């Protein structure tokens, strides 16, 4: 990664993106766009949809986690700070509430589910969660749910679609540049687990309403 995007160049691009943006009446997000090359996005194996944990998540914008569970797992999810715990009855009611199901899919960033409820989840929420890349992660028996929830709350979704790029939010404009830099590095490391260096073409940083700052790949590695 250092050969592709030297640390100082990443830092300078982030600083420029933050400083050049006009102040707004709201706290702007810092966005990162990684542009790929020589990747056929029509092939399913070339797409990415993962949760990437940020070392410095924005304190004011934690990701929201919903858990679909009953009994002991539901209790532990509440104790662990899940933003929503949905039991089977509440889930079944959404089958006749399209607006509620659509709102649920939009309102939460990540979903966890009890394995024996996955079939019901697919039937009731599949059409709303699937297109958003938010189908729940099953929680295996005897796996503590608290660490899963904690990790997802500080994670962002890295997802590619038809275009050869991955866009995500790595923080907010009031965070220290060093924190944003750590997050940008973490995102790059996750992407490089999926794509080799020669598939990374360039990076953009921008604020919500700001102009993008481009950073070209420094070395073409093959």
C-alpha positions as CSV (number, residue, x, y, z in Angstrom):
1,X,0.0,0.0,0.0
2,X,2.9,2.4,0.8
3,X,4.2,2.0,-2.8
4,X,0.7,2.6,-4.3
5,X,-0.2,5.6,-2.1
6,X,2.5,7.0,0.2
7,X,1.3,8.0,3.6
8,X,2.2,11.7,3.2
9,X,0.3,11.8,-0.1
10,X,-2.8,10.3,1.5
11,X,-2.6,12.8,4.3
12,X,-2.1,15.8,2.0
13,X,-5.1,14.8,-0.1
14,X,-7.3,14.4,2.9
15,X,-6.2,17.8,4.3
16,X,-6.9,19.5,1.0
17,X,-10.4,17.9,0.7
18,X,-11.3,19.1,4.2
19,X,-9.7,22.6,4.0
20,X,-11.0,23.5,0.5
21,X,-14.7,22.7,1.2
22,X,-17.0,25.5,2.2
23,X,-18.5,25.4,5.7
24,X,-22.1,24.3,5.8
25,X,-24.8,24.4,8.4
26,X,-24.4,20.7,9.0
27,X,-21.6,18.4,9.8
28,X,-20.3,17.0,6.6
29,X,-19.1,13.5,6.1
30,X,-15.7,12.7,4.6
31,X,-16.1,10.4,1.7
32,X,-13.6,8.1,0.0
33,X,-14.0,6.7,-3.5
34,X,-11.6,4.0,-4.7
35,X,-11.6,3.6,-8.5
36,X,-10.8,0.2,-9.9
37,X,-9.4,-0.8,-13.3
38,X,-9.3,-4.0,-15.4
39,X,-12.1,-5.5,-13.4
40,X,-15.3,-6.9,-15.0
41,X,-18.0,-5.8,-12.5
42,X,-20.6,-7.9,-14.3
43,X,-18.9,-11.0,-12.8
44,X,-20.3,-11.7,-9.3
45,X,-16.9,-12.9,-8.1
46,X,-15.5,-9.4,-8.8
47,X,-18.0,-7.6,-6.5
48,X,-17.4,-6.8,-2.9
49,X,-19.9,-6.4,0.0
50,X,-18.1,-6.5,3.3
51,X,-18.1,-4.8,6.7
52,X,-14.9,-2.9,7.3
53,X,-14.1,-1.9,10.9
54,X,-12.7,1.6,11.3
55,X,-10.0,2.2,13.9
56,X,-11.4,5.7,14.4
57,X,-15.1,5.6,13.8
58,X,-16.9,9.0,13.9
59,X,-18.3,9.4,17.5
60,X,-21.4,11.2,16.2
61,X,-22.3,8.7,13.5
62,X,-22.0,5.1,14.7
63,X,-23.5,2.5,12.4
64,X,-26.9,1.2,13.4
65,X,-27.2,-2.5,14.1
66,X,-30.5,-4.5,14.1
67,X,-30.7,-8.0,15.5
68,X,-33.5,-10.5,14.6
69,X,-33.7,-13.0,17.4
70,X,-35.7,-14.5,20.2
71,X,-35.1,-15.7,23.8
72,X,-31.6,-15.6,25.2
73,X,-30.0,-14.3,22.1
74,X,-32.4,-11.4,22.0
75,X,-31.7,-10.6,25.6
76,X,-28.0,-10.6,25.0
77,X,-28.4,-8.4,22.0
78,X,-30.2,-5.8,24.0
79,X,-27.6,-5.9,26.7
80,X,-24.9,-5.5,24.1
81,X,-26.5,-2.3,22.8
82,X,-28.2,-3.4,19.6
83,X,-30.1,-0.4,18.1
84,X,-33.1,-2.7,17.4
85,X,-34.0,-6.2,18.5
86,X,-36.8,-7.7,16.4
87,X,-38.6,-10.9,17.5
88,X,-40.3,-13.4,15.3
89,X,-43.8,-12.0,15.8
90,X,-42.7,-8.5,14.9
91,X,-40.9,-9.8,11.9
92,X,-43.9,-11.7,10.7
93,X,-46.1,-8.5,11.0
94,X,-43.8,-6.8,8.5
95,X,-45.0,-9.3,5.8
96,X,-48.1,-7.1,5.5
97,X,-46.4,-3.8,6.1
98,X,-44.4,-2.9,3.0
99,X,-43.8,0.6,4.2
100,X,-42.5,-0.6,7.6
101,X,-40.3,-3.2,6.0
102,X,-38.8,-0.7,3.6
103,X,-38.2,1.8,6.4
104,X,-36.5,-0.9,8.5
105,X,-34.1,-1.8,5.6
106,X,-33.2,1.8,5.1
107,X,-32.8,2.8,8.8
108,X,-30.2,0.2,9.8
109,X,-26.7,-0.4,8.4
110,X,-26.1,-3.9,9.5
111,X,-28.3,-6.9,10.4
112,X,-27.6,-10.0,12.5
113,X,-30.1,-12.9,12.8
114,X,-30.7,-16.1,14.7
115,X,-30.0,-18.9,12.2
116,X,-33.4,-20.6,12.5
117,X,-35.0,-17.2,11.6
118,X,-33.1,-16.8,8.3
119,X,-35.8,-18.4,6.2
120,X,-38.4,-16.0,7.7
121,X,-36.1,-13.1,7.2
122,X,-35.6,-14.0,3.5
123,X,-39.4,-14.4,2.9
124,X,-40.4,-11.2,4.7
125,X,-37.4,-8.8,4.2
126,X,-35.4,-10.3,1.4
127,X,-36.8,-8.0,-1.3
128,X,-35.9,-5.0,0.8
129,X,-32.5,-6.0,2.3
130,X,-31.1,-7.9,-0.7
131,X,-30.9,-5.0,-3.2
132,X,-29.2,-3.0,-0.5
133,X,-26.6,-5.7,0.2
134,X,-27.9,-5.9,3.8
135,X,-29.0,-9.5,4.2
136,X,-28.3,-10.5,7.8
137,X,-25.2,-12.3,9.1
138,X,-26.3,-15.4,10.9
139,X,-25.1,-15.6,14.5
140,X,-23.8,-19.2,15.1
141,X,-24.8,-21.0,18.3
142,X,-22.5,-20.3,21.2
143,X,-20.8,-17.4,19.5
144,X,-20.9,-14.2,21.8
145,X,-23.1,-11.6,20.1
146,X,-21.6,-8.6,22.0
147,X,-18.3,-8.5,20.1
148,X,-20.2,-8.8,16.8
149,X,-22.4,-5.8,17.6
150,X,-19.5,-3.8,18.9
151,X,-17.5,-4.4,15.7
152,X,-20.4,-3.6,13.4
153,X,-21.1,-0.3,15.2
154,X,-17.7,0.9,14.2
155,X,-17.8,-0.5,10.7
156,X,-18.8,0.8,7.3
157,X,-20.1,-1.2,4.3
158,X,-17.7,-1.5,1.4
159,X,-19.9,-2.4,-1.6
160,X,-19.3,-2.3,-5.3
161,X,-22.1,-2.3,-7.9
162,X,-22.1,-2.0,-11.7
163,X,-19.4,0.7,-11.8
164,X,-15.7,-0.1,-11.1
165,X,-15.5,1.9,-7.9
166,X,-16.2,1.6,-4.1
167,X,-17.5,4.6,-2.3
168,X,-17.8,4.9,1.5
169,X,-17.8,7.4,4.4
170,X,-14.7,7.3,6.5
171,X,-15.5,10.0,9.1
172,X,-16.7,13.5,9.6
173,X,-15.1,16.9,8.9
174,X,-14.5,17.6,12.6
175,X,-12.3,14.5,13.2
176,X,-8.5,14.9,13.3
177,X,-6.8,14.3,10.0
178,X,-4.7,11.6,11.6
179,X,-8.0,9.7,12.5
180,X,-9.3,10.1,9.0
181,X,-6.0,8.8,7.7
182,X,-6.1,5.7,9.8
183,X,-9.6,5.0,8.6
184,X,-8.6,5.5,4.9
185,X,-5.7,3.1,5.4
186,X,-8.0,0.5,7.0
187,X,-10.4,0.8,4.0
188,X,-7.5,0.4,1.5
189,X,-6.2,-2.7,3.4
190,X,-9.6,-4.3,3.2
191,X,-10.0,-3.6,-0.5
192,X,-6.5,-4.9,-1.2
193,X,-7.6,-8.2,0.3
194,X,-10.0,-8.6,-2.6
195,X,-8.2,-6.8,-5.4
196,X,-4.5,-6.9,-6.3
197,X,-2.6,-3.5,-6.4
198,X,-2.7,-3.3,-10.2
199,X,-6.6,-3.1,-10.0
200,X,-6.5,0.1,-8.0
201,X,-6.4,3.1,-10.3
202,X,-7.0,6.1,-8.1
203,X,-8.6,7.5,-4.9
204,X,-10.8,10.5,-4.4
205,X,-11.5,12.2,-1.1
206,X,-14.3,14.7,-0.7
207,X,-16.7,16.2,1.8
208,X,-20.5,15.8,1.4
209,X,-20.8,19.1,-0.5
210,X,-17.2,19.5,-1.5
211,X,-15.1,19.0,-4.6
212,X,-13.2,15.8,-4.9
213,X,-9.4,15.6,-4.5
214,X,-7.8,12.9,-6.7
215,X,-4.8,10.8,-5.7
216,X,-3.3,8.7,-8.5
217,X,-1.7,5.4,-8.0
218,X,2.1,6.1,-7.7
219,X,3.5,2.7,-8.8
220,X,1.9,0.2,-11.2
221,X,2.5,-3.1,-9.6
222,X,1.9,-6.4,-11.4
